[in-house]
Amino acid sequence: MIHYVRDYIASGEVFADESVFCIRCGTQIMDLGYMEMPSVHDPQKKVNVAYRKKLSNYRLLPVALYRKGSRTVTHLPCCQDCVKEIDPGNDTGAIIRQIKRAMQIEARYIGMPDEALQSIEKAWEEAKILRKLNPQEMIEGKLLQED
């Protein structure tokens, strides 16, 4: 199987209709769902509201990201099968390409001009995924210490 080839976001007719796929293998991990909520105009009345429903295989993988001279934490959307398979050392270029594409898809969806799409490309030129973060680092707050 070839990994990192499918865009991990596919926009629909409305923002909540956006499908989300595993960043590595392309398996669907989020879909359009409906939830019954109280009406804004009449709290006694219930209405169906669209939302992004997380499927049972949905996972977020925390990673250290280097971009524009600083380190930050980002979470990669992936399926439960790929959460251990993602290797920032080997896959950083493919992961960054996926992040750029997702940002460009969303920019197009809201009607941003082509210049904005080019600036997204430029803003992510030097970016790289440094490493996965483990739960203990997340708890202790040692997220972005030098490696």
Secondary structure as GFF3:
##gff-version 3
##sequence-region A 1 147
A	DSSP	beta_strand	9	10	.	.	.	ID=ss1
A	DSSP	three_ten_helix	15	17	.	.	.	ID=ss2
A	DSSP	beta_strand	19	21	.	.	.	ID=ss3
A	DSSP	beta_strand	28	38	.	.	.	ID=ss4
A	DSSP	beta_strand	46	54	.	.	.	ID=ss5
A	DSSP	beta_strand	58	67	.	.	.	ID=ss6
A	DSSP	beta_strand	70	79	.	.	.	ID=ss7
A	DSSP	alpha_helix	88	109	.	.	.	ID=ss8
A	DSSP	alpha_helix	114	123	.	.	.	ID=ss9
A	DSSP	beta_strand	128	132	.	.	.	ID=ss10
A	DSSP	alpha_helix	135	140	.	.	.	ID=ss11
###
